[in-house]
Amino acid sequence: ETGVTQSPTHLIKTRGQQVTLRCSSQSGHNTVSWYQQALGQGPQFIFQYYREEENGRGNFPPRFSGLQFPNYSSELNVNALELDDSALYLCASTGQGSYNEQFFGPGTRLTVL
Amino acid sequence: AQSVTQLDSQVPVFEEAPVELRCNYSSSVSVYLFWYVQYPNQGLQLLLKYLSGSTLVKGINGFEAEFNKSQTSFHLRKPSVHISDTAEYFCAVSLVSGGGADGLTFGKGTHLIIQP
C-alpha cells in the first residue's frame, strides 16, 4: 500500500509569485485535503476535494485554489504569494467511509522571500 | 464553530515516567476526536481516534486516551515514555455531521520532551 506523497519537498519563492504543490493520495483513497502549518502552530484546513470537486473550504482567500484529477491526485495553487504564506503545506487523503480519518504526507516546506 | 485547546505547549518528562497531554475541545455538535504525532521534519501520523463506544481508546506505541464528554476533554496518556517519543503531539476534532468536508480542526500542539 503506497502512502501519501508530496512534491517538491522544499520550495523557495519571492513575494508576488505563484506556486503549485502536488500530492498523490494513498492507494484507494478518493478524498484529498490540504492544510497549512505555520511554524509553531497546528495545521489549518485549507480545502478538501472529492470526485474532482471542492466540497469544503476553510478560512483561506480565493488565491488559494486546487485541483483533483481522475486518479485522485491533487494540486494546491497559491497566487500572489505573501510572506505569511511561508509554511509547511500538508496533504492528507481519506478513504470512503473512514470517519474523516486522514493520512498525511510528509509536506512541502514553502519559503516566501 | 469548533475549537481545540491544548493546555501545555511543552511537557518535559523523564524517561520511563508516565505522561499525560491535555486536550479540551469546544463544539455545539458531536465530534470525532483524534491524536496525531509529528516527528521533526515529517508529516503527521495518527496515534488514535475516538469515534463512538468505549471512552477509553488505545492507539499505537503504547498510547491511550480517554474521552470525557462532560468535561469535553480527550487527554492522551502513556504509562512509560521513551526517548523516541520526543515529538510534537496534536489533538484534532472533526464534525460528525460534516462528512469530513470541514476538515480537521487542530490544537496548537504540545511538544513532548523526554529527558534521560
HADDOCK unambig.tbl for C-alpha pairs under 7 A between the chains (distance, minus, plus):
assign (segid A and resid 41 and name CA) (segid B and resid 108 and name CA) 4.93 0.50 0.50
assign (segid A and resid 41 and name CA) (segid B and resid 109 and name CA) 6.83 0.50 0.50
assign (segid A and resid 42 and name CA) (segid B and resid 106 and name CA) 5.65 0.50 0.50
assign (segid A and resid 42 and name CA) (segid B and resid 107 and name CA) 5.69 0.50 0.50
assign (segid A and resid 42 and name CA) (segid B and resid 108 and name CA) 4.35 0.50 0.50
assign (segid A and resid 42 and name CA) (segid B and resid 109 and name CA) 5.90 0.50 0.50
assign (segid A and resid 43 and name CA) (segid B and resid 106 and name CA) 6.22 0.50 0.50
assign (segid A and resid 44 and name CA) (segid B and resid 105 and name CA) 6.93 0.50 0.50
assign (segid A and resid 45 and name CA) (segid B and resid 103 and name CA) 5.91 0.50 0.50
assign (segid A and resid 45 and name CA) (segid B and resid 104 and name CA) 6.62 0.50 0.50
assign (segid A and resid 48 and name CA) (segid B and resid 101 and name CA) 6.34 0.50 0.50
assign (segid A and resid 55 and name CA) (segid B and resid 101 and name CA) 5.91 0.50 0.50
assign (segid A and resid 56 and name CA) (segid B and resid 101 and name CA) 4.61 0.50 0.50
assign (segid A and resid 56 and name CA) (segid B and resid 102 and name CA) 5.52 0.50 0.50
assign (segid A and resid 57 and name CA) (segid B and resid 102 and name CA) 6.69 0.50 0.50
assign (segid A and resid 100 and name CA) (segid B and resid 100 and name CA) 4.96 0.50 0.50
assign (segid A and resid 104 and name CA) (segid B and resid 43 and name CA) 5.91 0.50 0.50
assign (segid A and resid 104 and name CA) (segid B and resid 44 and name CA) 5.61 0.50 0.50
assign (segid A and resid 104 and name CA) (segid B and resid 45 and name CA) 6.83 0.50 0.50
assign (segid A and resid 105 and name CA) (segid B and resid 43 and name CA) 5.49 0.50 0.50
assign (segid A and resid 106 and name CA) (segid B and resid 42 and name CA) 4.99 0.50 0.50
assign (segid A and resid 106 and name CA) (segid B and resid 43 and name CA) 4.00 0.50 0.50
assign (segid A and resid 107 and name CA) (segid B and resid 43 and name CA) 5.88 0.50 0.50
